[in-house]
């Protein structure tokens, strides 16, 4: 009995001591259920006296995840993963691409310099050839023979004796005529303006020194040096038309200068300047907005009205400056338009209007004429065609044309600095001939040439430069 009592007392004492050191805690497991944990430290394991950390298995899981993230971050910052932006592999690719681009730029720059040297060499060769031609001509002057009659296709070839003239460039045109006059070669063009870039280089020839009449209507003897009046400021002024009315009427006087910049698809602005001084300074006193857009550089002024071709049509308009309204309109019969029969430089110069001592003229072509220049004398009030002539001169083989005293004169090249007035057609006799009157394109892109009978000058627009030329006429020959 005593032994049993001792055993019970010992068990109670041990149990009391164990309760003092035992611990009970609870926490949610990963599935969200409550989990109870009872822990009794062992007397022989005194090295682990601390209780389990708060959070239990969940905290251990978070520590494992953090360790995994630390490993991944270490790999990324160390550049071990390829294709990561900002890593060494990406930087190396960018540096290689930059090196390739710099190398290609150097090659292109070298190619550009080589081409510039070739252009300079070709220009020197052209100058040498021109000097040699002049030297040979001075030793053996050429004799101009009468031109051959026009061929069946409407073209005119230079006579065999006119060696100073180069062969003109021509292109075939379609047969027949139609109301719409649409051609596949220009149907799909969407540009606001057209430049064909066709060049005809001419060598200047000395003009005969004949008696000059400053007031009469003789043949053209010479064209003076270009006189610069102003340079345009923007790309819209690369080419255009400028005018003075040879028979001005109120409210504007003969000193008024008018200008239209024709680069663009909707050209409507007409700038007016009080005189040449204000024109040279670029200060317009009047800006008119035309009711219908202008086509190309063929406009002209006459008796208080602006005459111009309506864009994308064969319609000629007379715009009265006093009332600022359209006073008359008429379709030019069968005339090509919008790039069908332009001058060699392009620019949709199918219809070119001009004024001389005899009145208002239209220079154009038709399918019936097969691309040859047609001249029509127009009624300045109603725009009705009074009379027409077919010249046999291919329109797209000349750079420009103008009328003086009822004669048509054509210029061979719009880019050659030393070219010629190479053809003349007399409407009085209905005969044409080759001529060689020196003409200078100082700025090498002459897109407009018109004659002013009141001032006896040619007005021109040469590559952003607005210039004029004095002309001399020979005395009329007695019949």
DAZIJO-V635215 format. One record per backbone hydrogen bond with DSSP energy under -1.0 kcal/mol. CO is the residue of the C=O (numbers start at 0). NH is the residue of the N-H. If there is no record, write none. Layout:
co={CO/CO}
nh={NH/NH}
This chain:
co={0/1/2/3/4/5/6/7/8/9/10/11/12/13/14/15/16/17/22/24/26/28/32/34/36/38/41/44/52/54/55/56/57/58/59/60/61/62/63/64/65/66/67/68/69/70/71/72/73/74/75/83/86/87/88/89/90/91/92/93/94/95/96/97/98/99/100/101/102/103/104/105/106/107/108/109/110/111/112/113/114/115/116/117/118/119/120/121/122/123/124/125/126/127/128/129/130/131/132/133/134/135/150/154/158/160/161/182/182/193/207/210/218/221/226/229/233/234/237/238/240/242/248/252/256/257/258/259/266/267/269/270/271/271/272/274/275/276/277/277/285/287/292/297/299/301/303/304/305/306/307/308/309/313/314/315/316/317/317/318/319/319/324/327/329/331/342/343/345/347/351/353/355/358/359/360/361/362/363/364/365/368/370/372/373/374/375/376/376/378/383/386/388/392/393/394/397/399/401/403/405/406/407/408/409/410/413/418/419/420/421/422/423/424/425/430/432/436/438/440/444/447/449/451/451/455/456/457/458/459/460/461/463/464/465/465/466/467/468/469/471/471/472}
nh={4/5/6/7/8/9/10/11/12/13/14/15/16/17/18/19/20/21/38/36/34/31/28/26/24/22/44/47/55/57/59/60/61/62/63/64/65/66/67/68/69/70/71/72/73/74/75/76/77/79/78/86/90/91/92/93/94/95/96/97/98/99/100/101/102/103/104/105/106/107/108/109/110/111/112/113/114/115/116/117/118/119/120/121/122/123/124/125/126/127/128/129/130/131/132/133/134/135/136/137/138/139/153/150/161/162/164/185/186/346/209/474/473/471/467/465/236/237/463/261/259/257/251/255/272/242/270/240/293/289/287/258/284/285/256/278/279/280/281/282/271/269/310/352/306/304/320/301/318/299/316/294/312/331/309/329/307/326/327/305/323/324/319/317/315/334/345/197/348/349/362/360/358/355/377/353/375/351/373/335/370/371/394/390/363/388/361/385/386/382/378/376/374/372/396/397/343/410/408/406/426/403/424/401/421/398/445/438/411/436/434/409/432/407/429/425/423/420/418/443/462/460/458/455/456/470/451/468/449/466/446/464/231/461/228/229/459/226/457/223/220/221/212}
